[in-house]
Amino acid sequence: MDEADKIYRVVIQTPATEMLVQHAYFLAQVSEAAADRLTDEFFAKAKSLEKIPERCPWLSGYSIPEKKYRKLILEGNYLLVFQIIGNTVLVDAMVDCRSEYSWLLQE
C-alpha cells in the first residue's frame, strides 16, 4: 500500500470530546449556529486525520514534549491536539488558542 493511500484509525479521546462540549456550549450562548459550525468542523477535521496526519505541524512550547503532539486549526481560534501512535491518531484535546494551554500537555 502506498503511503498516500494509508488510512489511520482516528480515536477521539474523552477529554477532547468534553472540551468540544464546553466550547460549543459557551459559544451557543451567543450563537447556536456558530456552535453547530464548530462541532461540525471538529468532526470533519478529526476525520480528515485518517489521511496523512503527518501533514500537520508539530505543537511546540516550553513545557510540551518535543515531537509528541501535532496541531490542526479549527474555526481560526481552536486547535485539535493529537498524536500519532502506529496506525492510530489519538485526538487528545481541543483548546482555545486564545488561552494558555501548555499545562494540558505536561506529562
N, C-alpha and C positions, 0 to 999 in steps of 0.2 A: 504494500500500500504506500503510495506516495505521501510524503509528509503533509502536503497541502490537502489531501483527502482524509487525513486522520480526524476522527471525531472524539472529542473529550466528553466525559461524563461530568455534568455540572451539578454540584450539590450546594444548595443554599443553606448555610448553617442557621440554626435557630437565632443566634444574636443578630444576624443580618436581617432576618425577617422581622424581628422585634424592632430594630432600628427603622426599617421601612415603615412599619405601622405607626411608630411615633412621629416620624417626619410627615407622613401623609395625614395623620390626624391633626397635627399642628397646622399644616398647610390648608386643610379643609375648613378650618375656622375662618379663613379668608376667601378661599376659592375651592369649591368641590371639584371643579373642572381641572384645576391645577394639580390637586391631589390625585385625581384619576390619571392625568398625564404622567405624573411622577411614578405611580405604581405601574402603569403600562410600560414606561421606558425601563424601569428597573428589571422587569421580567424579560423584555426584549433584549436588553443589553446582556443580561445574565445568559440568556440562550445563545447569544452571539459568541459567547466564550467557548462554545462547542467546537468552533473552528478557529485555529491559530490564536490561542490566547496569549502566545508569546509576543504578539503584535503590540501589546500594551506595555507601557514603560514601567520600570521598577519604581516602587514607592520608596523614597529615601528620606532620612532625617536622623537627627542625633540619637534618638532612643529606639529607632526602628532597625531590626536585624537586617543586615545587608543582604540584598538579593533573595529575600524571602517572599515579600509581598509585591504584587503588581496593582496597578490602579486603572480604573476606567471611569471617565467623567460622565455624569448624568445631569441633565437639565441645567448644566452650567454651574451649579452650586454644590453638587453632591458627588461623592466618589464611591464606586464599588471597590472594595479592597478584597483581593483574592490571592490565593497561592495555587501553584500547580504542583501536584504530587502524582507522579507517574502519569496515568491517563485520566486523572481526575482533577477538576478545577473546584476548589473549595472557596465559595464566596463567604468570607468571614465577617464582613462589616459593610455598612453603608453609612458614610459620615458626611456631615455638612462641612464643606471646605472653609466656611467662614468661622468655624470653631477650631479650637486647639484639640487635636485628636491623637497625639503621639502616645498618650497614656494608654490608649486602647490596644496598642500593638506591642507593648512591653511583654517580655517573656518572664 
